[in-house]
Amino acid sequence: MENKSVEIKVGIFVIIGIIIIALFTLFIGRNKLQFMKGYTLYTTFSNVAGLDVNGPVRIAGVEVGKVTEIALVEDKAKLTLVIDPDVKIYKDAQVEIRTYGALGDKFLMVYPGTADSGLLADGDTITNTLPEADIADVIRDIRGVTASLNEALGGEDGKKNLKEIVSNLKETTTNINNITAKINNGEGSLGKLMNDDAIYNDVKESTKALSDVAKKIEAGEGTIGKLAQDDTLYNEAENTIREFRKSAEGIQEQTPISVMSTIFGLFF
């Protein structure tokens, strides 16, 4: 009897210990953020579905805080954030709700902004929130597109149109293959241009000839080369223009006197 009594007492003690540990764990899990040091920021979203209290706040993938409270204010969700005191977030910061993977847990991603806009202090609000693509909206859009395709391609007319499109694609592909084969075989003007080395050699020789002519002109060979390299022609042209200008100026000075002489001869 004494052994059974001891066993019962031990069992009761173990059960009480398990209950205390469980309650302590739940208490710490729900209230651990109350002991977290940092400053408080607020932000507001129109929809925070899937984001829970104690969810992480991250910058560049690194956890810098927690979501300590989610409250409904009018028709929006107001989030209370506790941020590590060593982390600086600025007034032009942006925040969005992100998801781990495609269907994972949600967290808050913060883009801290620039120092020129000024620091956010304890109790300030991050006003720049980025909308999250709701998976339900995405599925709804996919269903809408699917329904539109089904309407366009469904029925006898849709099947007929689809067959015509496939037939046209096959015909176009066949034509392209035939043209490519002819070009590779050197058929037609384009095929000859692509496969005849004589055209390449002619272009190469013409380029070489032009290069030789340019070298001769630069060296002063031939008539064009002498004209290009000899300054005599330039000097003679400059002198001719100068003499022409002098003659023109002389004519302009003599013209009024000649007119007066003609008028005087008419009357006398």
Secondary structure, 3 states (H helix, E strand, C coil): CHHHHHHHHHHHHHHHHHHHHHHHHHHHHHHHHHHCCCEEEEEEECCCCCCCCCCEEEECCEEEEEEEEEEEECCEEEEEEEECCCCCCECCCEEEEEECCCCCCEEEEEECCCHHHCECCCCCEECEEECCCCHHHHHHHHHHHHHHHHHHHCHHHHHHHHHHHHHHHHHHHHHHHHHHHHHHCCCHHHHHHHHCHHHHHHHHHHHHHHHHHHHHHHHCCHHHHHHHHCCHHHHHHHHHHHHHHHHHHHHHHHHHHHHHHHHHHHHC
